[in-house]
């Protein structure tokens, strides 16, 4: 009697030795992971090609640093979040590694053209240690919400870079003729701008889930659109002859994505997202026009790409906006999903906690914080982040000079 031929079957979760949750969520997380990946390797890389004499270095070193950092970031995040003594690697840890690369590339923008590849690798190695520890403190101990990483990624990377730029400052910069752009370098830089502008909603929403992710996409989309319009208007208004400044168009149009990052998954309402984006565009253009020259002349901080105006000040704005939104957040608006967004606001025990857990099984006992208390922790995280960044950047700069 002939035996029926057995058909090949797909290996089970157990055979793959991968948790069911991770296997199911690869399909939902991977598209946004790829969007973030494009931002890191193409968006950041091409954005920095505006220097007429440093195009190859911008793209090439961006490629090198990002590839190095994603490996080191996976290890650092893993060391701080061990599970049964092992480092868990899944699609979310790959996204987090890309976020780590963004921190270093923002810093790279502040010292573009002033540091060797070896110095940059040292910077990347030390900065990931600092940023990972800072993130661990803010997320796991202070329990703050920062879905788009505006505080933990953008503000940290910017002020780490500014501190580093101050330490490695050289008078040779004042006499250099290599700084500046031309028609073709500005055109290439716009490629990076457009890629970043298009994919920024994915950056802010990549690690959010459900309704929170939907809100993050919508809020970022609206904030970026408003920021773009305001940037063009303000650039036209403050420049002589009504001309547009390509530095503003390349950078300030993106500030809305940073400014909405902390509150992207919160209920800021469409009008709130538009206001945040508009303020970010205005702040960024003013920064490029007045604050960057002031920092260079008075503080000897040479910010090559103007990361303070795209990532630093908008990151602070995001932290403040996030704190205000957290303060007014309530169950009337969010329902029980409030405790998913702000885990520390969940009750520590009692029947109320049991009632919440009966609806949302993933909710763990919290600290029973009020909205105002959560806002205070949000602001505290911003202060700690800025302190970590500036101290870390200063120490890293000293080490770079010694080596």
N, C-alpha and C positions, 0 to 999 in steps of 0.2 A: 504494500500500500504506500503510495507516494505521500511524503510529508509536505505540508504547505510551506512555501518559502517565507521565512520571517523577514518582515520589512524593517529597515533601520529606524530606530526611534530616536527622538531628540533626548539627550541626556537630561536626567532630572536635576533639580536644584541641588540635591544631596550629592549627585555624581560630580557636578561642577564645583562643589564645595563653596558655593556663593549663597549668602542669605537671600531668601525670596524677595524681600523688600528691595534690595539693590538690583536684582535682575529685572524686576517689574519696572522700576523707575528709570532704567537706562534709556528706554524709548522716549520718555517724557523730558528727561534732562538733556539728552545728547544734542538736540537742535540748538538750545541756548548755549550749551558748552561750546559748540562750534562757532556760534556768533561771537562769544567772548574770545575764543582762540583767534579769530580773524582780527578782532580789535587789537589784541596784543601784538601779533606778528606783522600785520599790515597797517592797521590804523596808527598805532604809536610809531612804527617804523617810518612810514611815509610822512607823518605829521612833522617829524624832525628834519626832513630833507630841505627845509627852507634855507639853510645855510648854503651859500653858493659854493663853498670850498669843502663841505663836509658831508655831501650826500651819501657817498659810499660808507663812510664811518657811521652815519646815522642809522642806515638800514642794516648794515653788517653787524655792528655792535649791539643793536637792538635784538637782532636774531640770536647772537651769542648769549647775551645776558638773560633773555627770556628762556632759552633752552636750559641754561644752567640753573636758573632760579626755580623753574617748575619741579626739578628733581630735589633741590635742597628744601623747598617749601613743603613738599610732600613728607619728607623726613621730619622736619621741624614740627609741622602740625601733627604728625603721627606720634612723635615723642611726647607731646603735650596732651594727647588724647588717646593714650594706649587703651586697647580693649583686650583684657585677659593677657596683658603683657605683649600684645602684638599690634603692629601698625595696620589698620584697616585701610585698604585702597579701594575706592569705588568712584563712580562718576562725579559725586559731589566733592570728593577730595581732589579730583582733577580740576574742577572749577575753582576750588579754593586755592590750588597751586597757581592757576592763571591769575587770580587776584593778587597773590604774592608777587608775581612777575610785574603786575601793574604798579605796585608800590615802588619797586626798584626802577622801573622805566620812568616813572614820574621824577624820581630823584636824578636819574640820568639826564633828563631834560634840563635840570638846573646847572649841571656841570658839563653839558655837551661841548666837546671840543677842547676841554681843559684837563681831561684825565686820560691816562693810558688804559689800554685793555686790562692790564694786570691790576691797576688801581681799581678799575671798575668791578672786577671780579671780587676783590677784597671788600669793596663797598657792598656788593650784593650779598656776600656771605654774612657779613656782620649785620646788615640791615634786616635781613630776614629773621635773624635771631631776635633783634629788638622788636620788630613788628609782630612776630608770632607771640612773644611774651606779652606785649601790650594788648593784643587781641584776646589772649587767654584771660587776662585780668578783666578786661571790659565786658566780655561776653559771658564768661563762666562765673565770675565773682560779682561784678556789678550788674550783670544781667540786663545789658542795654540792647536796644533795637537799632540796627544800622544795616538794613538789608542791602543797600547799594554801596556800602563801604565808604561813604563820603568822609566820615571821621577816621576810620581805621585804615583806609587805603589812601584816599586822596589827600586829606590834610596831613596825615603822617608822612607820606612820600614827599609832599611839597616842602614841609618845614625841616625834615631830615636833609633834604637837598639844599635848602637855603643855608642851613647851619654848615653843611659840608662845603658849600661854595665860599662861604666867608672864611673858613679856615684855610682853604687851599688857594685863596685869592693871591694873584701875582700882579705886579705893576705892568708886566708885559702885556696884559690884556688891554690896557689903555692905549698902547701904541700899535696894537694889531690892526691890520687891514683886511683880515680874513672874515671878520664878522659882517653879516649882511646877506641880502638875498638878491636874486635877479628874476627875470620873467619866468624862466624855466624851473628854477628851484621853487618858486612860489606855486607854480602850477602842480608840481609833483606833491608839494605839501598839502594842497587841496584834496588830493586823492585820499590822504590819511584822514583829513577832516570829514569828508563825506562818509567814509566807512565808519568812523567813530560815531558820527551823528545818526546814521541809520541803525546801528546795532546797539546803541546805548540803552534802549529799553530792555534788551536781553541782559545786559550787564547788571542793571538794577533789579531785574526780576529773576535772575538765574537760580537763586537758592530759595526763592519764595514758593509757596504752594497754594493751590486752590484759588479762592477769592483774593487772597493777598497778592498772588502773582498777577492776577488780572488787573488789580488796582495799580500795581507797580508799573506795568506796561503802559496803562492809560495815562497815569500821572507823569511819567517820564516823557512820553510822547508829546503831551501838551506843554510841558515845561520847556522842552527843547524847541518846539515850534515858536513859542512866545519869545524865548531867549534869542533865537535867530533874527526875528523881526526887529526886536529892540536893539540888538547889536548893530544892525545895518543903520538904523535910524540915529543912534547916538554917535556912531563912527562918522557918519555924514555931518552931524551937527557940530562936532568938536574939531574937525579937521578943516584947515583953511581951504577955501575954494570948494567946500562941499565934497571933497574926494573921499573915497572909501580907503581905509588902511587894510592891507591884506593880512597884517598881523592880527587885527581884530576879527576879520572874517574867518581866518584859519583856527583861531583859538576861542575867542569870546562866544562864538555861536554854540560852543559845546558846554559852556559853564552851567547851563540849565540842567544838564544831565547830572552834574556833580551836586548842584544845590538841592535837587529834589531827592537825592539818593537815600538819605537817612529816613525820610518820611514817605518814601515812594509807595510802600505797602500799607500806609495808614490812610485814614479817610480825611485827606486834606481838601477834598472836593475839586472839581475841574477848575473853578475860579482860583482856588488856592494854588494849584499847580502852575497856573498861568502867571500869577503874581510872583511866585518864587522864581520862575524862569526869567521873568522880566527884570526883577531886581538883580539876579545873577548876571544877566547880560550887561546891565548898566554898571554894576560893580566891576566886572572884568575889564570893560573898555576903559573905565576911569583908572583902573590899576595899571594897565599897559601904558596909558598916556602920562600919568602923573606919579604913581607910586613906584613903578620899576626904576625910572630915572632917579627918584629920590633915594631909594635904597642903594643904588650904585654910587651916587655921589657922596652921600652922607655916611652910609654904613659899610661901604666897600663890599656889598653883596652883588655879585654879577650873576644874574639869573638869565641864562642864555635863552631859554624857551619861554620864560615868563610863567613858570609853573605856579607862582604865588597867585597869579591872576586867573588861571584856569582851574587849578586844583586846591590851592591854599585858602584864599578868601571865600570862594564858593563852598569849600568844605566846612569852614566855620559857620557860614550862613546855613548850611544844611543841618549842622548840629543844633543850632538855635531853633530852626524851624521844626526839627524833630522833637526837641524838648517841649516846645509850645503845643505841638499836636499831641504829644504823650500826656501833657497836663490836662487836656480837655477830653481825652478819650474815656468813654464810659460804656457800660453794658447796654445802655439805651441805644447807642449807635452801633456797637459791634456785636452785641449779644454775647454769648459765651466764647466766641472766637477771640474776644479781647485777651483771654488768658493764653491763647496760642501766640499772639503777637507780643504780649508782655508777660512771660511766665512768672515773674516775681510778683505780679499783682494777684495771682491765685491765692486763695486762703491757705494757711499752713495746715489746717486740719478742720474737722467738724463736718456737720451735715451739708453745709454749702459746698465744700470741696467734693464730697461724695456725689452731690447732685450734678456738679460740673463734670466729674469723671464719668458719670453714667451717660452723658451726652458726648463727651470728648475723651476717649480712652487714653490718649497720649498725655493728658495733663498731669503734671506731678505737683506735689505740695509746694506752694510758693512762700512768699514772705508777707502776703497781705498788704502790699504797698498801695497807697492812694495814687491818683494821677499826678498830683504835685510832687510826691516823693519820687515817682518814676522819672519825672522831668528833672529833678535834682540829680539823680544818678546819670541821666543822659548828659547833663552839663559837666558833671564830674568826669565822666569818661572823655569828654572833649578836652578838658584841661589836662588830664593825665596823658592823653595821646599827644598833645602838643609838647608837653614836657619831655616825654620819652623820645619824641622825634628830634627835638633840638639838642638834647643832651647826647643822644645816640649819634646824631650827625656830627656834632663837635668832636666827640671821642674818635669816631671813624676817620674824620679828616686829619686828626693828629697822628693816628696810626698810619694813614696813607703817606703823610709827610715823612714820618720816620723811616718807613720801608722804601 
